[in-house]
Amino acid sequence: MNADHARMNSTGAGMKRRAWFRRGPCEGAAATLIIAGIVMMMQPFSMLLYTYSFVTILTGTLGFVVVSHFPK
């Protein structure tokens, strides 16, 4: 580990970036998108929500796949 890398990790900006790319919160957001898409698909009230349900589920699934490669 070089000095620049150590300095970046000890600064506030480096810590904020590392905190953003954590698996836990991002997995929760992706799972929430998947659940929202399923609810949108199962509701009988709005055709617009039903129309965008598959895109929402797909976005949540792809997000979950990407997030699963983030550090814990």
mmCIF file of the N, C-alpha and C atoms, coordinates in Angstrom:
data_MODEL
# 
_entry.id   MODEL 
# 
loop_
_atom_site.group_PDB 
_atom_site.id 
_atom_site.type_symbol 
_atom_site.label_atom_id 
_atom_site.label_alt_id 
_atom_site.label_comp_id 
_atom_site.label_asym_id 
_atom_site.label_entity_id 
_atom_site.label_seq_id 
_atom_site.pdbx_PDB_ins_code 
_atom_site.Cartn_x 
_atom_site.Cartn_y 
_atom_site.Cartn_z 
_atom_site.occupancy 
_atom_site.B_iso_or_equiv 
_atom_site.pdbx_formal_charge 
_atom_site.auth_seq_id 
_atom_site.auth_comp_id 
_atom_site.auth_asym_id 
_atom_site.auth_atom_id 
_atom_site.pdbx_PDB_model_num 
ATOM 1   N N  . MET A 1 1  ? 0.847   -1.164 0.000   1.00 0.00 ? 1  MET A N  1 
ATOM 2   C CA . MET A 1 1  ? 0.000   0.000  0.000   1.00 0.00 ? 1  MET A CA 1 
ATOM 3   C C  . MET A 1 1  ? 0.899   1.236  0.000   1.00 0.00 ? 1  MET A C  1 
ATOM 4   N N  . ASN A 1 2  ? 0.691   2.120  -0.961  1.00 0.00 ? 2  ASN A N  1 
ATOM 5   C CA . ASN A 1 2  ? 1.534   3.303  -1.041  1.00 0.00 ? 2  ASN A CA 1 
ATOM 6   C C  . ASN A 1 2  ? 0.984   4.430  -0.175  1.00 0.00 ? 2  ASN A C  1 
ATOM 7   N N  . ALA A 1 3  ? 1.764   5.513  -0.083  1.00 0.00 ? 3  ALA A N  1 
ATOM 8   C CA . ALA A 1 3  ? 1.401   6.620  0.816   1.00 0.00 ? 3  ALA A CA 1 
ATOM 9   C C  . ALA A 1 3  ? 0.140   7.340  0.345   1.00 0.00 ? 3  ALA A C  1 
ATOM 10  N N  . ASP A 1 4  ? -0.022  7.511  -0.979  1.00 0.00 ? 4  ASP A N  1 
ATOM 11  C CA . ASP A 1 4  ? -1.216  8.195  -1.490  1.00 0.00 ? 4  ASP A CA 1 
ATOM 12  C C  . ASP A 1 4  ? -2.476  7.419  -1.160  1.00 0.00 ? 4  ASP A C  1 
ATOM 13  N N  . HIS A 1 5  ? -2.412  6.109  -1.288  1.00 0.00 ? 5  HIS A N  1 
ATOM 14  C CA . HIS A 1 5  ? -3.583  5.281  -0.986  1.00 0.00 ? 5  HIS A CA 1 
ATOM 15  C C  . HIS A 1 5  ? -3.931  5.366  0.500   1.00 0.00 ? 5  HIS A C  1 
ATOM 16  N N  . ALA A 1 6  ? -2.915  5.336  1.352   1.00 0.00 ? 6  ALA A N  1 
ATOM 17  C CA . ALA A 1 6  ? -3.156  5.427  2.796   1.00 0.00 ? 6  ALA A CA 1 
ATOM 18  C C  . ALA A 1 6  ? -3.712  6.798  3.161   1.00 0.00 ? 6  ALA A C  1 
ATOM 19  N N  . ARG A 1 7  ? -3.191  7.856  2.534   1.00 0.00 ? 7  ARG A N  1 
ATOM 20  C CA . ARG A 1 7  ? -3.677  9.200  2.818   1.00 0.00 ? 7  ARG A CA 1 
ATOM 21  C C  . ARG A 1 7  ? -5.129  9.350  2.348   1.00 0.00 ? 7  ARG A C  1 
ATOM 22  N N  . MET A 1 8  ? -5.466  8.794  1.181   1.00 0.00 ? 8  MET A N  1 
ATOM 23  C CA . MET A 1 8  ? -6.831  8.900  0.676   1.00 0.00 ? 8  MET A CA 1 
ATOM 24  C C  . MET A 1 8  ? -7.813  8.164  1.587   1.00 0.00 ? 8  MET A C  1 
ATOM 25  N N  . ASN A 1 9  ? -7.425  7.021  2.115   1.00 0.00 ? 9  ASN A N  1 
ATOM 26  C CA . ASN A 1 9  ? -8.316  6.266  2.986   1.00 0.00 ? 9  ASN A CA 1 
ATOM 27  C C  . ASN A 1 9  ? -8.479  6.923  4.346   1.00 0.00 ? 9  ASN A C  1 
ATOM 28  N N  . SER A 1 10 ? -7.520  7.754  4.755   1.00 0.00 ? 10 SER A N  1 
ATOM 29  C CA . SER A 1 10 ? -7.636  8.392  6.059   1.00 0.00 ? 10 SER A CA 1 
ATOM 30  C C  . SER A 1 10 ? -8.381  9.718  5.982   1.00 0.00 ? 10 SER A C  1 
ATOM 31  N N  . THR A 1 11 ? -8.613  10.241 4.775   1.00 0.00 ? 11 THR A N  1 
ATOM 32  C CA . THR A 1 11 ? -9.337  11.499 4.643   1.00 0.00 ? 11 THR A CA 1 
ATOM 33  C C  . THR A 1 11 ? -10.832 11.261 4.691   1.00 0.00 ? 11 THR A C  1 
ATOM 34  N N  . GLY A 1 12 ? -11.575 12.330 4.907   1.00 0.00 ? 12 GLY A N  1 
ATOM 35  C CA . GLY A 1 12 ? -13.030 12.223 4.968   1.00 0.00 ? 12 GLY A CA 1 
ATOM 36  C C  . GLY A 1 12 ? -13.641 11.815 3.643   1.00 0.00 ? 12 GLY A C  1 
ATOM 37  N N  . ALA A 1 13 ? -13.113 12.336 2.529   1.00 0.00 ? 13 ALA A N  1 
ATOM 38  C CA . ALA A 1 13 ? -13.678 12.013 1.214   1.00 0.00 ? 13 ALA A CA 1 
ATOM 39  C C  . ALA A 1 13 ? -13.497 10.540 0.895   1.00 0.00 ? 13 ALA A C  1 
ATOM 40  N N  . GLY A 1 14 ? -12.340 10.002 1.223   1.00 0.00 ? 14 GLY A N  1 
ATOM 41  C CA . GLY A 1 14 ? -12.109 8.580  0.964   1.00 0.00 ? 14 GLY A CA 1 
ATOM 42  C C  . GLY A 1 14 ? -13.014 7.695  1.804   1.00 0.00 ? 14 GLY A C  1 
ATOM 43  N N  . MET A 1 15 ? -13.241 8.103  3.042   1.00 0.00 ? 15 MET A N  1 
ATOM 44  C CA . MET A 1 15 ? -14.107 7.313  3.920   1.00 0.00 ? 15 MET A CA 1 
ATOM 45  C C  . MET A 1 15 ? -15.566 7.393  3.475   1.00 0.00 ? 15 MET A C  1 
ATOM 46  N N  . LYS A 1 16 ? -15.996 8.563  2.995   1.00 0.00 ? 16 LYS A N  1 
ATOM 47  C CA . LYS A 1 16 ? -17.374 8.695  2.513   1.00 0.00 ? 16 LYS A CA 1 
ATOM 48  C C  . LYS A 1 16 ? -17.595 7.829  1.287   1.00 0.00 ? 16 LYS A C  1 
ATOM 49  N N  . ARG A 1 17 ? -16.603 7.804  0.397   1.00 0.00 ? 17 ARG A N  1 
ATOM 50  C CA . ARG A 1 17 ? -16.737 6.984  -0.803  1.00 0.00 ? 17 ARG A CA 1 
ATOM 51  C C  . ARG A 1 17 ? -16.771 5.503  -0.432  1.00 0.00 ? 17 ARG A C  1 
ATOM 52  N N  . ARG A 1 18 ? -15.924 5.099  0.487   1.00 0.00 ? 18 ARG A N  1 
ATOM 53  C CA . ARG A 1 18 ? -15.925 3.698  0.907   1.00 0.00 ? 18 ARG A CA 1 
ATOM 54  C C  . ARG A 1 18 ? -17.224 3.342  1.607   1.00 0.00 ? 18 ARG A C  1 
ATOM 55  N N  . ALA A 1 19 ? -17.784 4.279  2.368   1.00 0.00 ? 19 ALA A N  1 
ATOM 56  C CA . ALA A 1 19 ? -19.049 4.017  3.061   1.00 0.00 ? 19 ALA A CA 1 
ATOM 57  C C  . ALA A 1 19 ? -20.194 3.884  2.059   1.00 0.00 ? 19 ALA A C  1 
ATOM 58  N N  . TRP A 1 20 ? -20.139 4.607  0.954   1.00 0.00 ? 20 TRP A N  1 
ATOM 59  C CA . TRP A 1 20 ? -21.197 4.533  -0.053  1.00 0.00 ? 20 TRP A CA 1 
ATOM 60  C C  . TRP A 1 20 ? -21.177 3.184  -0.768  1.00 0.00 ? 20 TRP A C  1 
ATOM 61  N N  . PHE A 1 21 ? -19.989 2.651  -1.032  1.00 0.00 ? 21 PHE A N  1 
ATOM 62  C CA . PHE A 1 21 ? -19.870 1.384  -1.737  1.00 0.00 ? 21 PHE A CA 1 
ATOM 63  C C  . PHE A 1 21 ? -19.805 0.209  -0.761  1.00 0.00 ? 21 PHE A C  1 
ATOM 64  N N  . ARG A 1 22 ? -20.723 0.177  0.170   1.00 0.00 ? 22 ARG A N  1 
ATOM 65  C CA . ARG A 1 22 ? -20.829 -0.936 1.106   1.00 0.00 ? 22 ARG A CA 1 
ATOM 66  C C  . ARG A 1 22 ? -21.967 -1.829 0.654   1.00 0.00 ? 22 ARG A C  1 
ATOM 67  N N  . ARG A 1 23 ? -21.849 -3.097 0.905   1.00 0.00 ? 23 ARG A N  1 
ATOM 68  C CA . ARG A 1 23 ? -22.821 -4.058 0.416   1.00 0.00 ? 23 ARG A CA 1 
ATOM 69  C C  . ARG A 1 23 ? -24.174 -3.942 1.110   1.00 0.00 ? 23 ARG A C  1 
ATOM 70  N N  . GLY A 1 24 ? -24.192 -3.738 2.392   1.00 0.00 ? 24 GLY A N  1 
ATOM 71  C CA . GLY A 1 24 ? -25.435 -3.771 3.160   1.00 0.00 ? 24 GLY A CA 1 
ATOM 72  C C  . GLY A 1 24 ? -26.510 -2.798 2.705   1.00 0.00 ? 24 GLY A C  1 
ATOM 73  N N  . PRO A 1 25 ? -26.239 -1.497 2.714   1.00 0.00 ? 25 PRO A N  1 
ATOM 74  C CA . PRO A 1 25 ? -27.287 -0.547 2.315   1.00 0.00 ? 25 PRO A CA 1 
ATOM 75  C C  . PRO A 1 25 ? -27.691 -0.687 0.854   1.00 0.00 ? 25 PRO A C  1 
ATOM 76  N N  . CYS A 1 26 ? -26.735 -0.958 -0.005  1.00 0.00 ? 26 CYS A N  1 
ATOM 77  C CA . CYS A 1 26 ? -27.043 -1.078 -1.438  1.00 0.00 ? 26 CYS A CA 1 
ATOM 78  C C  . CYS A 1 26 ? -27.837 -2.342 -1.724  1.00 0.00 ? 26 CYS A C  1 
ATOM 79  N N  . GLU A 1 27 ? -27.543 -3.432 -1.015  1.00 0.00 ? 27 GLU A N  1 
ATOM 80  C CA . GLU A 1 27 ? -28.344 -4.648 -1.181  1.00 0.00 ? 27 GLU A CA 1 
ATOM 81  C C  . GLU A 1 27 ? -29.779 -4.401 -0.743  1.00 0.00 ? 27 GLU A C  1 
ATOM 82  N N  . GLY A 1 28 ? -29.945 -3.662 0.332   1.00 0.00 ? 28 GLY A N  1 
ATOM 83  C CA . GLY A 1 28 ? -31.292 -3.339 0.792   1.00 0.00 ? 28 GLY A CA 1 
ATOM 84  C C  . GLY A 1 28 ? -32.061 -2.514 -0.220  1.00 0.00 ? 28 GLY A C  1 
ATOM 85  N N  . ALA A 1 29 ? -31.382 -1.561 -0.852  1.00 0.00 ? 29 ALA A N  1 
ATOM 86  C CA . ALA A 1 29 ? -32.045 -0.742 -1.868  1.00 0.00 ? 29 ALA A CA 1 
ATOM 87  C C  . ALA A 1 29 ? -32.427 -1.577 -3.081  1.00 0.00 ? 29 ALA A C  1 
ATOM 88  N N  . ALA A 1 30 ? -31.553 -2.488 -3.497  1.00 0.00 ? 30 ALA A N  1 
ATOM 89  C CA . ALA A 1 30 ? -31.854 -3.350 -4.635  1.00 0.00 ? 30 ALA A CA 1 
ATOM 90  C C  . ALA A 1 30 ? -33.015 -4.295 -4.311  1.00 0.00 ? 30 ALA A C  1 
ATOM 91  N N  . ALA A 1 31 ? -33.019 -4.847 -3.110  1.00 0.00 ? 31 ALA A N  1 
ATOM 92  C CA . ALA A 1 31 ? -34.117 -5.731 -2.711  1.00 0.00 ? 31 ALA A CA 1 
ATOM 93  C C  . ALA A 1 31 ? -35.433 -4.961 -2.623  1.00 0.00 ? 31 ALA A C  1 
ATOM 94  N N  . THR A 1 32 ? -35.369 -3.711 -2.173  1.00 0.00 ? 32 THR A N  1 
ATOM 95  C CA . THR A 1 32 ? -36.570 -2.878 -2.126  1.00 0.00 ? 32 THR A CA 1 
ATOM 96  C C  . THR A 1 32 ? -37.112 -2.623 -3.523  1.00 0.00 ? 32 THR A C  1 
ATOM 97  N N  . LEU A 1 33 ? -36.227 -2.401 -4.487  1.00 0.00 ? 33 LEU A N  1 
ATOM 98  C CA . LEU A 1 33 ? -36.670 -2.230 -5.873  1.00 0.00 ? 33 LEU A CA 1 
ATOM 99  C C  . LEU A 1 33 ? -37.351 -3.484 -6.407  1.00 0.00 ? 33 LEU A C  1 
ATOM 100 N N  . ILE A 1 34 ? -36.788 -4.642 -6.102  1.00 0.00 ? 34 ILE A N  1 
ATOM 101 C CA . ILE A 1 34 ? -37.388 -5.898 -6.553  1.00 0.00 ? 34 ILE A CA 1 
ATOM 102 C C  . ILE A 1 34 ? -38.779 -6.072 -5.941  1.00 0.00 ? 34 ILE A C  1 
ATOM 103 N N  . ILE A 1 35 ? -38.892 -5.825 -4.655  1.00 0.00 ? 35 ILE A N  1 
ATOM 104 C CA . ILE A 1 35 ? -40.187 -5.961 -3.973  1.00 0.00 ? 35 ILE A CA 1 
ATOM 105 C C  . ILE A 1 35 ? -41.194 -4.953 -4.519  1.00 0.00 ? 35 ILE A C  1 
ATOM 106 N N  . ALA A 1 36 ? -40.731 -3.718 -4.761  1.00 0.00 ? 36 ALA A N  1 
ATOM 107 C CA . ALA A 1 36 ? -41.634 -2.703 -5.325  1.00 0.00 ? 36 ALA A CA 1 
ATOM 108 C C  . ALA A 1 36 ? -42.123 -3.130 -6.711  1.00 0.00 ? 36 ALA A C  1 
ATOM 109 N N  . GLY A 1 37 ? -41.249 -3.721 -7.506  1.00 0.00 ? 37 GLY A N  1 
ATOM 110 C CA . GLY A 1 37 ? -41.655 -4.196 -8.832  1.00 0.00 ? 37 GLY A CA 1 
ATOM 111 C C  . GLY A 1 37 ? -42.678 -5.314 -8.755  1.00 0.00 ? 37 GLY A C  1 
ATOM 112 N N  . ILE A 1 38 ? -42.517 -6.204 -7.793  1.00 0.00 ? 38 ILE A N  1 
ATOM 113 C CA . ILE A 1 38 ? -43.486 -7.296 -7.629  1.00 0.00 ? 38 ILE A CA 1 
ATOM 114 C C  . ILE A 1 38 ? -44.835 -6.742 -7.181  1.00 0.00 ? 38 ILE A C  1 
ATOM 115 N N  . VAL A 1 39 ? -44.815 -5.791 -6.259  1.00 0.00 ? 39 VAL A N  1 
ATOM 116 C CA . VAL A 1 39 ? -46.067 -5.159 -5.814  1.00 0.00 ? 39 VAL A CA 1 
ATOM 117 C C  . VAL A 1 39 ? -46.728 -4.438 -6.986  1.00 0.00 ? 39 VAL A C  1 
ATOM 118 N N  . MET A 1 40 ? -45.929 -3.742 -7.790  1.00 0.00 ? 40 MET A N  1 
ATOM 119 C CA . MET A 1 40 ? -46.470 -3.054 -8.957  1.00 0.00 ? 40 MET A CA 1 
ATOM 120 C C  . MET A 1 40 ? -47.107 -4.026 -9.938  1.00 0.00 ? 40 MET A C  1 
ATOM 121 N N  . MET A 1 41 ? -46.524 -5.213 -10.054 1.00 0.00 ? 41 MET A N  1 
ATOM 122 C CA . MET A 1 41 ? -47.049 -6.199 -10.989 1.00 0.00 ? 41 MET A CA 1 
ATOM 123 C C  . MET A 1 41 ? -48.337 -6.840 -10.478 1.00 0.00 ? 41 MET A C  1 
ATOM 124 N N  . MET A 1 42 ? -48.480 -6.978 -9.174  1.00 0.00 ? 42 MET A N  1 
ATOM 125 C CA . MET A 1 42 ? -49.627 -7.690 -8.600  1.00 0.00 ? 42 MET A CA 1 
ATOM 126 C C  . MET A 1 42 ? -50.835 -6.789 -8.305  1.00 0.00 ? 42 MET A C  1 
ATOM 127 N N  . GLN A 1 43 ? -50.660 -5.483 -8.349  1.00 0.00 ? 43 GLN A N  1 
ATOM 128 C CA . GLN A 1 43 ? -51.772 -4.591 -8.003  1.00 0.00 ? 43 GLN A CA 1 
ATOM 129 C C  . GLN A 1 43 ? -52.771 -4.514 -9.165  1.00 0.00 ? 43 GLN A C  1 
ATOM 130 N N  . PRO A 1 44 ? -54.055 -4.402 -8.864  1.00 0.00 ? 44 PRO A N  1 
ATOM 131 C CA . PRO A 1 44 ? -55.068 -4.386 -9.925  1.00 0.00 ? 44 PRO A CA 1 
ATOM 132 C C  . PRO A 1 44 ? -55.569 -2.985 -10.309 1.00 0.00 ? 44 PRO A C  1 
ATOM 133 N N  . PHE A 1 45 ? -54.939 -1.914 -9.850  1.00 0.00 ? 45 PHE A N  1 
ATOM 134 C CA . PHE A 1 45 ? -55.511 -0.583 -9.983  1.00 0.00 ? 45 PHE A CA 1 
ATOM 135 C C  . PHE A 1 45 ? -54.994 0.220  -11.170 1.00 0.00 ? 45 PHE A C  1 
ATOM 136 N N  . SER A 1 46 ? -53.699 0.167  -11.441 1.00 0.00 ? 46 SER A N  1 
ATOM 137 C CA . SER A 1 46 ? -53.093 1.071  -12.417 1.00 0.00 ? 46 SER A CA 1 
ATOM 138 C C  . SER A 1 46 ? -52.339 0.291  -13.490 1.00 0.00 ? 46 SER A C  1 
ATOM 139 N N  . MET A 1 47 ? -52.707 0.525  -14.727 1.00 0.00 ? 47 MET A N  1 
ATOM 140 C CA . MET A 1 47 ? -52.011 -0.117 -15.835 1.00 0.00 ? 47 MET A CA 1 
ATOM 141 C C  . MET A 1 47 ? -50.609 0.466  -16.006 1.00 0.00 ? 47 MET A C  1 
ATOM 142 N N  . LEU A 1 48 ? -50.435 1.726  -15.643 1.00 0.00 ? 48 LEU A N  1 
ATOM 143 C CA . LEU A 1 48 ? -49.123 2.358  -15.742 1.00 0.00 ? 48 LEU A CA 1 
ATOM 144 C C  . LEU A 1 48 ? -48.118 1.685  -14.804 1.00 0.00 ? 48 LEU A C  1 
ATOM 145 N N  . LEU A 1 49 ? -48.538 1.416  -13.569 1.00 0.00 ? 49 LEU A N  1 
ATOM 146 C CA . LEU A 1 49 ? -47.649 0.724  -12.630 1.00 0.00 ? 49 LEU A CA 1 
ATOM 147 C C  . LEU A 1 49 ? -47.317 -0.673 -13.137 1.00 0.00 ? 49 LEU A C  1 
ATOM 148 N N  . TYR A 1 50 ? -48.316 -1.358 -13.671 1.00 0.00 ? 50 TYR A N  1 
ATOM 149 C CA . TYR A 1 50 ? -48.083 -2.698 -14.216 1.00 0.00 ? 50 TYR A CA 1 
ATOM 150 C C  . TYR A 1 50 ? -47.094 -2.644 -15.390 1.00 0.00 ? 50 TYR A C  1 
ATOM 151 N N  . THR A 1 51 ? -47.215 -1.612 -16.207 1.00 0.00 ? 51 THR A N  1 
ATOM 152 C CA . THR A 1 51 ? -46.345 -1.473 -17.378 1.00 0.00 ? 51 THR A CA 1 
ATOM 153 C C  . THR A 1 51 ? -44.882 -1.348 -16.973 1.00 0.00 ? 51 THR A C  1 
ATOM 154 N N  . TYR A 1 52 ? -44.605 -0.593 -15.922 1.00 0.00 ? 52 TYR A N  1 
ATOM 155 C CA . TYR A 1 52 ? -43.216 -0.379 -15.502 1.00 0.00 ? 52 TYR A CA 1 
ATOM 156 C C  . TYR A 1 52 ? -42.727 -1.385 -14.460 1.00 0.00 ? 52 TYR A C  1 
ATOM 157 N N  . SER A 1 53 ? -43.536 -2.355 -14.120 1.00 0.00 ? 53 SER A N  1 
ATOM 158 C CA . SER A 1 53 ? -43.137 -3.315 -13.086 1.00 0.00 ? 53 SER A CA 1 
ATOM 159 C C  . SER A 1 53 ? -41.966 -4.181 -13.525 1.00 0.00 ? 53 SER A C  1 
ATOM 160 N N  . PHE A 1 54 ? -41.976 -4.645 -14.774 1.00 0.00 ? 54 PHE A N  1 
ATOM 161 C CA . PHE A 1 54 ? -40.877 -5.501 -15.222 1.00 0.00 ? 54 PHE A CA 1 
ATOM 162 C C  . PHE A 1 54 ? -39.559 -4.730 -15.249 1.00 0.00 ? 54 PHE A C  1 
ATOM 163 N N  . VAL A 1 55 ? -39.590 -3.490 -15.704 1.00 0.00 ? 55 VAL A N  1 
ATOM 164 C CA . VAL A 1 55 ? -38.376 -2.668 -15.728 1.00 0.00 ? 55 VAL A CA 1 
ATOM 165 C C  . VAL A 1 55 ? -37.853 -2.458 -14.304 1.00 0.00 ? 55 VAL A C  1 
ATOM 166 N N  . THR A 1 56 ? -38.752 -2.265 -13.362 1.00 0.00 ? 56 THR A N  1 
ATOM 167 C CA . THR A 1 56 ? -38.357 -2.076 -11.965 1.00 0.00 ? 56 THR A CA 1 
ATOM 168 C C  . THR A 1 56 ? -37.726 -3.343 -11.401 1.00 0.00 ? 56 THR A C  1 
ATOM 169 N N  . ILE A 1 57 ? -38.331 -4.487 -11.672 1.00 0.00 ? 57 ILE A N  1 
ATOM 170 C CA . ILE A 1 57 ? -37.767 -5.761 -11.201 1.00 0.00 ? 57 ILE A CA 1 
ATOM 171 C C  . ILE A 1 57 ? -36.407 -6.012 -11.848 1.00 0.00 ? 57 ILE A C  1 
ATOM 172 N N  . LEU A 1 58 ? -36.299 -5.744 -13.133 1.00 0.00 ? 58 LEU A N  1 
ATOM 173 C CA . LEU A 1 58 ? -35.032 -5.951 -13.837 1.00 0.00 ? 58 LEU A CA 1 
ATOM 174 C C  . LEU A 1 58 ? -33.944 -5.035 -13.291 1.00 0.00 ? 58 LEU A C  1 
ATOM 175 N N  . THR A 1 59 ? -34.267 -3.784 -13.036 1.00 0.00 ? 59 THR A N  1 
ATOM 176 C CA . THR A 1 59 ? -33.302 -2.846 -12.469 1.00 0.00 ? 59 THR A CA 1 
ATOM 177 C C  . THR A 1 59 ? -32.839 -3.294 -11.089 1.00 0.00 ? 59 THR A C  1 
ATOM 178 N N  . GLY A 1 60 ? -33.768 -3.731 -10.256 1.00 0.00 ? 60 GLY A N  1 
ATOM 179 C CA . GLY A 1 60 ? -33.406 -4.223 -8.929  1.00 0.00 ? 60 GLY A CA 1 
ATOM 180 C C  . GLY A 1 60 ? -32.539 -5.464 -8.987  1.00 0.00 ? 60 GLY A C  1 
ATOM 181 N N  . THR A 1 61 ? -32.845 -6.366 -9.919  1.00 0.00 ? 61 THR A N  1 
ATOM 182 C CA . THR A 1 61 ? -32.062 -7.599 -10.046 1.00 0.00 ? 61 THR A CA 1 
ATOM 183 C C  . THR A 1 61 ? -30.649 -7.306 -10.534 1.00 0.00 ? 61 THR A C  1 
ATOM 184 N N  . LEU A 1 62 ? -30.535 -6.461 -11.555 1.00 0.00 ? 62 LEU A N  1 
ATOM 185 C CA . LEU A 1 62 ? -29.201 -6.100 -12.042 1.00 0.00 ? 62 LEU A CA 1 
ATOM 186 C C  . LEU A 1 62 ? -28.415 -5.341 -10.980 1.00 0.00 ? 62 LEU A C  1 
ATOM 187 N N  . GLY A 1 63 ? -29.100 -4.471 -10.248 1.00 0.00 ? 63 GLY A N  1 
ATOM 188 C CA . GLY A 1 63 ? -28.436 -3.770 -9.154  1.00 0.00 ? 63 GLY A CA 1 
ATOM 189 C C  . GLY A 1 63 ? -27.950 -4.724 -8.080  1.00 0.00 ? 63 GLY A C  1 
ATOM 190 N N  . PHE A 1 64 ? -28.747 -5.732 -7.769  1.00 0.00 ? 64 PHE A N  1 
ATOM 191 C CA . PHE A 1 64 ? -28.348 -6.707 -6.759  1.00 0.00 ? 64 PHE A CA 1 
ATOM 192 C C  . PHE A 1 64 ? -27.127 -7.501 -7.218  1.00 0.00 ? 64 PHE A C  1 
ATOM 193 N N  . VAL A 1 65 ? -27.076 -7.861 -8.486  1.00 0.00 ? 65 VAL A N  1 
ATOM 194 C CA . VAL A 1 65 ? -25.919 -8.588 -9.017  1.00 0.00 ? 65 VAL A CA 1 
ATOM 195 C C  . VAL A 1 65 ? -24.666 -7.735 -8.921  1.00 0.00 ? 65 VAL A C  1 
ATOM 196 N N  . VAL A 1 66 ? -24.765 -6.466 -9.272  1.00 0.00 ? 66 VAL A N  1 
ATOM 197 C CA . VAL A 1 66 ? -23.600 -5.565 -9.212  1.00 0.00 ? 66 VAL A CA 1 
ATOM 198 C C  . VAL A 1 66 ? -23.180 -5.344 -7.757  1.00 0.00 ? 66 VAL A C  1 
ATOM 199 N N  . VAL A 1 67 ? -24.141 -5.107 -6.889  1.00 0.00 ? 67 VAL A N  1 
ATOM 200 C CA . VAL A 1 67 ? -23.844 -4.828 -5.475  1.00 0.00 ? 67 VAL A CA 1 
ATOM 201 C C  . VAL A 1 67 ? -23.247 -6.036 -4.775  1.00 0.00 ? 67 VAL A C  1 
ATOM 202 N N  . SER A 1 68 ? -23.573 -7.213 -5.227  1.00 0.00 ? 68 SER A N  1 
ATOM 203 C CA . SER A 1 68 ? -23.042 -8.412 -4.566  1.00 0.00 ? 68 SER A CA 1 
ATOM 204 C C  . SER A 1 68 ? -21.519 -8.516 -4.733  1.00 0.00 ? 68 SER A C  1 
ATOM 205 N N  . HIS A 1 69 ? -20.937 -7.714 -5.601  1.00 0.00 ? 69 HIS A N  1 
ATOM 206 C CA . HIS A 1 69 ? -19.487 -7.702 -5.764  1.00 0.00 ? 69 HIS A CA 1 
ATOM 207 C C  . HIS A 1 69 ? -18.812 -6.603 -4.948  1.00 0.00 ? 69 HIS A C  1 
ATOM 208 N N  . PHE A 1 70 ? -19.586 -5.793 -4.213  1.00 0.00 ? 70 PHE A N  1 
ATOM 209 C CA . PHE A 1 70 ? -19.041 -4.741 -3.364  1.00 0.00 ? 70 PHE A CA 1 
ATOM 210 C C  . PHE A 1 70 ? -18.438 -5.377 -2.103  1.00 0.00 ? 70 PHE A C  1 
ATOM 211 N N  . PRO A 1 71 ? -17.501 -4.692 -1.452  1.00 0.00 ? 71 PRO A N  1 
ATOM 212 C CA . PRO A 1 71 ? -16.960 -5.218 -0.194  1.00 0.00 ? 71 PRO A CA 1 
ATOM 213 C C  . PRO A 1 71 ? -17.998 -5.146 0.916   1.00 0.00 ? 71 PRO A C  1 
ATOM 214 N N  . LYS A 1 72 ? -17.844 -6.029 1.904   1.00 0.00 ? 72 LYS A N  1 
ATOM 215 C CA . LYS A 1 72 ? -18.760 -6.046 3.052   1.00 0.00 ? 72 LYS A CA 1 
ATOM 216 C C  . LYS A 1 72 ? -18.472 -4.863 3.904   1.00 0.00 ? 72 LYS A C  1 
# 
